[in-house]
């Protein structure tokens, strides 16, 4: 139940992130607001890693190159929401994102991609 609660919270934060980033884009631009979003997130995670991490960052060189692309996918998601929210609204943007998420999750689980159980 803890993990479900955490993911509901993450979903709420994502819904708030989209219009906040879209508002910032009206001030500084689409790519710039995407960058700021990721830079703030990287700073937050860097501090968390510094204070709470276990030193595993040094093992990054051992990871296969395909495992490094998650951040790129996140950047594309943030950029797309910044573009979509002012045009189609938060609800439609979120529902389209959830549909895409569920569609790809079903495919990944069905085929066991990325080492997840079938």
SULLIN-V258020 format. One record per backbone hydrogen bond with DSSP energy under -1.0 kcal/mol. CO is the residue of the C=O (numbers start at 0). NH is the residue of the N-H. If there is no record, write none. Layout:
BEGIN
CO | NH
CO | NH
END
This chain:
BEGIN
0 | 4
1 | 5
2 | 6
3 | 7
4 | 8
5 | 9
6 | 10
7 | 11
8 | 12
9 | 13
10 | 14
11 | 15
12 | 16
13 | 17
15 | 19
16 | 20
17 | 21
18 | 22
19 | 23
20 | 24
21 | 25
23 | 27
24 | 28
28 | 32
29 | 33
30 | 34
31 | 35
32 | 36
33 | 37
34 | 38
35 | 39
36 | 40
37 | 41
38 | 42
39 | 43
40 | 44
41 | 45
42 | 46
43 | 47
44 | 48
45 | 49
46 | 50
47 | 51
48 | 52
55 | 58
56 | 59
58 | 61
59 | 62
63 | 66
64 | 67
65 | 68
68 | 72
69 | 73
70 | 74
71 | 75
72 | 76
73 | 77
74 | 78
75 | 79
76 | 80
77 | 81
78 | 82
79 | 83
80 | 84
83 | 86
83 | 87
84 | 88
88 | 92
89 | 93
90 | 94
91 | 95
92 | 96
93 | 97
94 | 98
95 | 99
96 | 100
97 | 101
98 | 102
99 | 103
100 | 104
101 | 105
102 | 106
103 | 107
104 | 108
105 | 109
106 | 110
107 | 111
107 | 112
111 | 114
112 | 115
END
